[in-house]
Amino acid sequence: TQFSEWTREYLGEMGSGRASQKALRALESLDTHLLSGRGLLVEDLTPSIIERWGKNPKLLTDSDGVDSVKEELYGHSRFPIQTDELRKSIGELPEISTRRRQFVVERETQRAAVKEYLAQQEKLEKDGLGASSKQRVWMKWVQTMSEKIDALRRGDWKPKGAGATWARTLRDDITLESELLAVITCSTVLNVLLAPSWRRKDDMLKASGKTEVKQVPYTTCVVAVGDAVSLENSWRTLGRGSSKQASPKALAALRYMAQKSSNEQQRDTSVPLGGALVDFLLEAAVVQVQPAALKESERLSYELDMEKRLGPDWRTDERIVGLQAVPVAALRHGLVREGKKTRGYIQLPDYVQPTLDVGKEDLATFISAKHQPMLLPSQPWMPSAVGKPEGGYLLANYPFIRTTNTALTYMRLYSPNFVASVMDACGKLPWHVNRPVLKVMEEVKRRDMAIAGIPPKEDPEIPPLPELVPGEESGYTEEELKTMRIRHRNAKQRVRELQSERPTFELKLKVARDFLHQPRLYFPHNVDFRGRAYPIPPHLNHMGDDVCRGLLKFSEKKPLGEDGFYWLKVNLANLLGKNKIPFDDRVAIVDEAKETIMKIAENPLDPEVVDFWADADDGPWQALSNCLEIAEVWKCDDPTKYLSDVPVHLDGSCNGLQHYAALGRDEEGARAVNVLPSERPQDVYTIVLKVVQGKVEKQAAKATGIMPTAEDIPEEEEEEDE
């Protein structure tokens, strides 16, 4: 109650300077509690909530009370995204408030990824469905490590000697959950072991198929774990503070910590902490091995490990006698002589690799947070920075280049600054959720209409196959049996597809709902090894499928001007599949459908008009978005002044061939890919098809002796024969 009074005193006297130091400290403590533990910003508290808090001090400390406050302020969003009503009542907040919200989004995203993996643990232990064997194994390590960390923090176990210092750090200074510490340690060490930096892709593919001992220096693992934990923990120390008191310098320090993580002076704490957690992992990492199934090359490693753990008489030890599967250490800490020095290595024994090994296309992804759109422009990329390249998000360390070869992300000879500036520009373009389309999409899902690519709630019925008894007549012809098998197989395939489509669609809807009230969204971009740009958020982005594109619009509206309405109509015609005719003809098709489009704007799910947009060949949800926009333009007095926010997507015709044609000054090729103008849009695939057809007919004529007619043979083929 006293805490509540002090805090309300500060909030009431915030601008006068009369608030006491106790009140200031109370507010800072409240802010830390709500921000780091609850994802709620103290600057969003309304006078009515503060008044209710004065009557009920548990309102902002009890879980149920905080959840009710969050729902009142943020609706059903997982993140502190103000509702429209709250934004209007509070007014414009300083930019530091948006940064604080972004911290919460990134922190909650990582926390959600951890919860997602931990929630699968019980199911993985039962049947292992839905995850690889390596996840099943290391999840048990997470549980063992977290139990030991909890015991340390409760005081049930107190290390002595050299371990006392890091024990105090882990107990008092690191506020991360024990499960999160264990997950960071496991994923970091296993990724270092299983996904090293290869110089060439061929080396990576060769290494992924070998069963030789994989090992990395002990210090490499310690530093990697220490840096990862320190960066994660810095969220709670540098990312807090109220919007009134927070210093931009303090927030900038967080970026500085990540940028300078390779500096030895920054590792006075992180290195001992990383060493402690790696030692915890070495104790917790245990796998079950069947000695009888070991290969000759694996048996020696197994016997050495058992002798080290159980002594020279391990074969007769009662703890393992009679067991088919024996628990052995999954990771070994050994010493290797390198010239005059002895170096410590963490090794992955060869008999453990069948449990943890990765394939050519699956290199140690493990825990990976599914990043969300940003609430503020993405941070400038520094792909050539000393240490790890960084940019995009505030906390998440994401590579500038998408590649399994991490060595490619450290560029010191080639300067990618121009490419990085282009990615920065893409990351500064604001978007927002298309509310009318989201509303229709949710209604289609609620009614289970299964249109426009929205998956149905129920699986289709799989037709049974007849029971065939060898030697007896089935009563079906061979053709009928073949048809039954095809229908049965297709139905099962569709069921499998729906099992993937439903959660994918739900994730897109979930992100759209979370950011529904955010007026400006940003998508950080990076590039792959070819230089192609992609948004980092995977579930909802403007380069995704039709559902994603239909759910997003530009945040800043622009007047259509003289040609804007024309191109809106062209875009709708393209989405309806009319992209092989002249532009004017496409516009005419849209104008002829004006009555239908106006009805769609009134009721998109009207049975008379729903098929017009729902059956669009190249994007039904984008078609609906365009129909709604075009209807609004038709209603206004001057289309040139109409403010529009609907994207018009334009795509090149075979971009690679366009470049080749331009470089080679090939007029014929340039015309085929629309580099040069034509009366009608050209389709290079159709042109190539006609050439191939001519060649096939010529070959057929030689075989049959029947010559094709002149029009059947393209002119370029006749010239080639001459």
N, C-alpha and C positions, 0 to 999 in steps of 0.2 A: 504493500500500500504506500509506504514511504517512497519507494522507487517510482511508483506511478505519479505521486505528487511532484517529486523533483522534476521528472521528465515533462510533465504538463506545465510546470512553472517555466521551464526553458522554452517550450514551444510557445507559451503565451508571451514571453518577454524577449523573443528571439531578436527582434529588430531594435530593441531599446538599449541593450548592453547591460541591463540590470540583473540578468540571470546569474545565479550563484555558480561556483565551480562544481558543487555537488550536482546541480541540475545539468550542467554541461557533461559531466562524466556519466550521468545516468542516461542521457540521450545517446552518447557515443556507445555505451554498452548495449542499449536497446537496438541501435542501428546494426552493431556487429551481430547480435543475436538474430535479428530478423533477416539481415542480408545473407549471412553465410549459412545459417541453419534453416531458414524458412523461404528464402527467395522472395522477400517482401521488402520494399523500399520505404523507409520512414517518411520520406517527403511526400508519399502518396496518401498518408493518413489524413482523412477528412476530419473536420471539427466534430461531426457526429460520432465518428469512431473514437476519437480522443475522449469525448464526453462519456461514451459507454465504457471506455477503459477505466475512467476515473471511478465508476461505480462497480466495475468488475475487473480488478487488476489481473486476473488470469486470462483475460481476453487475448492478450498478445504473448502469453507464455504457454498456455495450454494448446495442444495440437488441434483439437476441434475448434477452438476459438480462432486460431490463426487461419485455419482452412476456410472458415466462414468469412473472415475479413478478406482473404485473397479472392474468394469468389465474388464478393461485393465489389472489389476494386478492379479485378482482372477478368471477370467472367469465368469461362471454362478453360482459359489458356493455362498451360503449364508454366508460363513465363510471366514476368511482371510487365505485361503489355496493357497499358491503361485502356479502359473502355472509352467510347466516345463521350459518355456523360461525365466520367471522371476527368477527362482531358479538358472539357469545357469548364468544369467547375474550378479546377486548379489553375488553369491557364498555362502559359509557356514556362517550362522549366529550363534551367541552364543546361548546357551541353554535357556537363559532368554527370548529370542524371542519366542521360542516354548511355554514357559509357558504363555507368554502374549497372544498368539493365543488361548491357551486353555481357558484362562479367557474369551475371547470373545465368544468362542463356547458355554461355559456354560451360560454366560450371555444372549446371543442371544436365546439360547434354552428356558430359562425361559421367556424371553420376548415374544417369539413366542407362548408359552403356554397361556400367558395372552391374547395376541391378538386373539388367537383361540377362547377363551371363550367369549371375548367381541364382536367378530364378529357374534356370534350366538345370541346376545341379541335381536335384532329386530325380528328374526325368532321365537325365543322362546316366545316372547310376543304375537306373532300372533297365533301360533298353538302348540307350545311346542314339536314339533316332534324332535326326536334325542337326547333328554336329559331328565333327571328325573325332577320331580317337585321341588326338593330341589335346583337344579341349576337355574331354572326359577325364584324362589323367591329371592335367594341371589344375583343374578345378578342385581336386582333392588336396593338392598342395596349398591352394589358397585357404582352404578351411583350416588346415593344420597350422599354417603361418598366422592366420588371424587369431586363432585360439591362443597361441603363444604370446602374441603382442598384447592381447587383452589381459592375459595373466600378468605380464610385466606392468601394465598400467594399473591393474588392481592392487599390485604389491605382493601378489602371490609368489613372485619369483624376482630376485634381485641379483643381477650379475655383479661380480666382484672384480677388482683389479682393473685391467685396461678396458673392460667392457662397461664400467660404471658410467663413464662420461657419455658415451653414445646412448646408454640406457636412459639417462636423464633427458637427453635431447629428444629421444623417441617418445618418452612419457610426457614431458612438460611442454616442449616447444613445437612439436608436430601435431597439428589438430586434425589431420586426416583420419578417416575411419580405418579401422584395422583391415577390413576387407579390401578397401581401395589400395592401401599400402601393399597388401599381398598381391593384388592383381597387377599393379604397376611393376612390382619386382619380377613376378613370373613372366609377364609379357615382354618386359625389357630384356631379361637374360635370354629367354628362348629366341627372341628375334635376333639378338646379337649372335647367338650360336647357329641358328638355322638360316639366317638371311644376311650373310656377310656381303661386303662390297667386292663384286667381281669387276675385273677390267673389261671383260668381253662377255657377251651373252652366252657364247659357246661354253665358256668356263662355268657359268652358272648352271647350264643344263647338264653338263657332265658331273658337276659336284652334287646335284640334287639326286642323282641316281646311284651314288656310291655309298658304301656302308663303312668307310674308314672312319677313324675316330675324329670327330669334330671338336675343336678346342679353340678357345680365345683366351687372351691374357686375363687373369683375375682382376687386375686393375681396370681393364676396359669395362668389365661388367660393373665394378664398384662405382666408377665415375658415371656411367650411363644411368644406373639406378639412382645414385645420389642427385644428379642433375634433374632427373624426371620428378623425383619426390619434392625437391626443393622448389621447382617451378610450380608444381601443383599446390604446395603449401603456401606459396607467396600470395595466392589468391586471398587467403584469409587475413593476411597481415597488411598487404599494400592495397588490396582492392576494397577496403572498408572505409568508413567515414561518411558522415552525412553530406548531403549536397551543399550545405552551408559551410562546412568545415573542411571538406576534402580538398587537398592540394593537387593541382595538376602535376607538380613535380613528383609527388608520391606515386601517382599512377604511372608516370613516365618511368619511374624506377623499376617497375615490373618488366617493361620492355627491355630496359638496360640490363636487368639480371639475366634474361634469356639470351641477349646478344653477347654478353660477356661471360657466358657460362664456361668457356674454355680457359678463362684466366685462373691461375692457381690460387690467387688470393680469395676468390669467391668460393673455394672448396674447403675451407677450414671446417665447415660444418657438414657439407654434403658428402664428402668422402668418408668420414667415419660412419655417418648414417647409412650410406650405400653399402659399406662393408658389413654393418650389422644386419641389414636386410638380406644381403646375399648369403651371409652365414645362416640366417634363418631358413632360407630357401634350400641350402645344401642339406640341412637336417630334414626338412619337410619333403623334399623331392624323392619319392619312393615309387617304384613300379613293381608289378608282379611279373616274374619271369618263370617260365617252365624250363628247367634245366634239360629235360629230355629233348626239347625241341630246338636247343641251341645248335648252331653250326659249329664246325671245328674251329673256325677263325674267331668265333665269339666266346668259346668256352674258356679260354685262358683269361680273358678280361673278367669274366664272371667269377672264376675261381679265386683270382687275386682279390677281388672286391669282397667276397665272402670271407676269405681268410683275414682280411683287414678288419672286418666288422665283428666276426665271431671267434676268431682265433684259429690256430693251426688244426684243431680238431673239429672244425665246423661241420664236417660231413656227418658226424655222429651227434651233433647238437640236437637236443630234444625239441628245440623250437622249430626246427625245419624238417625233422625226420618224418616221413610219411606225407609231406605236403607235395602236391603236384605243382603248385605255383608258389614261388618263394619271393618275399619282398626284398628288393635290393635297391641300392642307391641309384637314382636316375642321373645324378650329376656328381662328378668327382673333382676334387681340388688336388691337383698334383703339381710336382715340381719338374721342370724341364731344364736341362743343362744347355745353355747357349753360349759357347765360347768360354769365357772366364766367368760368366754370370749365371746364376740360377734364377729362373723366372717361374712364377706361379701361373698355372693355367686352370681354367675350368673346362672339364672334358665331358663330352656326351659319349658314354661307352657304346661300342658297336652293337651290343646286345639290346640296348635301349632304343636304338634308332628305328626299328620296325614299328615301335609304338608312337614315335614322335616325328618320323621322317616326313618331309613334304615332297609333293610332286613337282613336275615342271611348271605347272600353271597355278600352284598354290603355295606361295612362299610366306609362311608364317604371318598371316594377317592377325590372328588372335583378337585381342580386344581393340576395337577401332570405333571411336565415337562417330555417329552419323551426324555430321555438322549441320547446323541450321542456318537459315539466312541471317544476315547481320542487321542490326538496328541503326548502324552508323556506317559511313563509307569504309570500305576495307582498308586495312593498313597498307602503306606502300611496300611493294616487294623489294627485298634486298637480296637477290639471288646470288650475288658474288660476295656476300659478306663473309668476313673471317669467322670461322665457326660454322654452325648450321645456318643455311639460308632460311630467311624468315619473311613473313608478311602475311597479309590477309587478316587473320583473326588476332585478337588481343593476347590470348593465352595459348591457343593451340599452335603447336609448331608443325606447320604443314609444308611439304616440299614444293618448290616452284615448278619442278619437273616431275611428272608422274612416271616413275620407273622403279623396277625392283633393284636396279643397280644404283645404290645410294651414292656411289662415287661420282656419278654424273651430276649430282645436285651440288657439288662443290666446284664451281667454275671460277678459275683464277686466270686463265689465259684468254678465253672468249668472254666478251662483255655482252650480256643479254639485256642491257639497260633499256634499249629501245623496245624490245619485246615486253619487258617488265612494265614500261610506261603504258603500253597498250592494255595490258592486264589491269593496271591500276585504273585506267579510264573505264574499263568494263565494270570494275568493282565499285565505281562511284555513281553508276547509273541507278536511280531509285525506281522501285516497283511497288505495287501494292496488290492485295488480293481482290479479285473480281467478285464482289459480293453477290450480284444477281445470278451469275453462273453457279457459284457455290450453293446458293439456295436451291436452284433447280436440280443440281447434282445430288444434294442430300434428299430431295423429294423423290427423285428417281430411285435412289437406294432404299428409301423407306417403303416405297410401293413395290419394290422388287420387280421393276419393269424390265430389267436386263436389256437396256437399249444403249446405244452410243458407247459401247465398250465397257459399260458398268457390269461387273460380274454378278450373276444371280446368287442368291443366298443358299440355294439348294443344289446339290450335285445332280446331273442328269442320271436317269436310270440306266444301269448297265445291262443290256440284254444278255440273258444266260446262254451258255452253249449247251447243246444237247449232249447227254451222256452216251458215248459210243462204246459199245461192247465189241471187242475184237471177234471177228468171225460171224457177226450177226448183221442183218440189214438195218440200217439206220432210218430208212424211210425218207431220206433226203438225197437229192442228187449232189454230185460233187460241186456243181456251181452254186447250189443253195448253201452248202456247208461253207464254201469260200466266202459267200456274202455274209453269213452269220459271224464268221471269224473277224472279218473286216469291221463290221459294226461293233462287235464286242471290243476289239482293240481300239477303235476310234473313241468309243465311249470312255474307256479307261484312260486314254490319253487326255481327253477333255477334263476328266476329274482331276488328273494330276496338274493340268494347266490352271484350273480354277483354284487349287490349293496354293498356288503361287500368286495368282492374280488378285485374290481377295486381300491378303495382308499388304500387298504392294499398293493397292488402291486405298486401303484404310490409312496407310502411312501418309499418302499425299493429302488425304482429307484432314488428317490430324494436324499436319503442319499448317495447312490453310486455316483451320480453326484457331490454332495457337496464335497466328499472326494476323487474324482477321481485322483487328482494330489498329494495327500499326500502319500509320500513313506512309511510311517510307521504309522499304526493304532493300537490302543490298546483297549481291551475290559475288563473293570473291572468286576470281578466276585464276587458274594456272594452266600449264601447257603439258602436252605429252612429248615424247622424244622427237616427234615429227614437227612440233611447233603448233599443233592444233590446240585451240583454246577450249576449256571446259569450265563450267561453274563447279565449285567444290561441293555445295550442298547437294546430296544425291536424290532426295525424295521429291522436292518441289523446286524446279528452276525453269527458266524460260527456254532452255534448250531440250527439255524433256519431251514426253509424248504429248498427245493431244489433250489429255486431262490436265497436265501441268500447264501447257500453254493457254488453255482456256481459262484457267484459274488466275492468271496473272495479267496485269495491265501496267502501263507506265504510271508512275506516281505524278509526274508533271504533265498537265494537259497543254496541248498546243493547238492554235487555230488551224483548220484544215486548209485555208488558203484556196487558191484557184484550182489546184489539181488534187487536193487531199480526198475529196469525196469520190472522185473518179477512181483513185487507187483503193479506197475502201471497197468499192463495188468489184474491182478486179480481184481483190483478195478473197472476197466471198465466193466469186465464181471459181477461183482456183480451188478453194476448199470443197466446193461441190463437184469437183472433178472435171471442170470445163477449162483446163489449162492448155489445150492443144489448138485453140482457135484464136483469132486476132483479139486484141484487147477491147476494141470497140464492140465486138460481138459479145464478149463476156459482160461488159457493162449493160448491154441491151438485155441479156438474160436476167440480170438482177432487176432491171427496171420493169420487165414484164411480170416479175414475181412480187411486185410491190404490195399487192393486197395480201398475199400469203405472209410476207415478212411483217406487215403491220399486225396481223393476227398473232403471229409468234410473239411479238413484243407484249401483247396483252396477256396471252396465256401460252407459254412455250410447250406445255404438255397437252394442249388441245388435240384430240385424236385426229382432227381434220388436217392439222399442219405439222404435227410432231415429226412425221417421216421426212419432211423437207430438210430439216437440219440434222436429225438423228441418223439419217442414212447418207450423210455427206461422205464422199469417198476419201477425202484427205484430211478429215478433222472435224467431227460433228460438234465438239464443244467450242472449238474456235469459230465454227460456222454460226453457232448460237450467239456467241459474243459479238460477232460482226452483225448479225441480224438485229440484235438489240440496239447496237450503236447506229446502224443505218436508219432504223426506224426513228430514232431520236433526231437524226439530222434532217429527215424528211419533215419532221414537225416544226423545225425552226424556220424563221423568216429568211435568214441569210446563211446558207451552208458554209460560205467561205469564212465566217466568223465563229463557227461552231468549234468549241474546245473539245478535242478528242484525245483519248488516252489508250486507244486500242492499237496494238502493234500490227503492222503490215509486214508479213514475212516474204522476203524475196530470196530466191535461190538461183545460183548459176547453173547452167546446163553443162554438166561434166567439167568441173573446174580444171581438172588436170589436162584434158584435151584442149580446153580454151587456152591455157598457157602454152601448150605445145604449138597450137595453131598460130598464136601471136608471135612466138619466138621464131617459128619457121616461115613466117609470112605466107602461110598456107590459106589462100582465099577459100578454096573448096571446103577444107576442114573448118575454117572459121565460120563459114555460113552454116555448116551442119550443127555447130554448137552455139549458134546465135551470137557470135562475136560480131558478125556483119549482119545488117538488117535484112529481113525477108518479109514478104507479104503475110506469111503465116509463120508461127513459131515452128522451128525445125526440131526434129527428134532424131538424134544421131543413132539411137538404137534401131529405129525403123529403117534408117538408111543402110545400116550394116546388115540388118535382116534381109533386105532386098538383094544386097550383094551376095550374101550366103545362099539365098534361094536360087539366084542365077547360077552360081557355081554348082549347086546340087543338081539343078535341071540339066546343065551341060554334061555332067558326069553320067546322069541317068540316060541322056540321049546317046552318049557313046556306047553305053551298055545295051540299049534296046534298038539302036539304029534309027530312032525317031528324033529328028531334029526339032528343037523348040522354035517358036516364032520369034521374030526379031524383038518384039516388045518385051519378051520374057528375059532378054539378056541385057543387063545394064550397059550403057555406053562405055563406061570406064573399063569393063571387062573385055569388050571388043578391041579397044585400043591396046590393052595389055597383051592380048593374043597376037596382035600385029607386031 
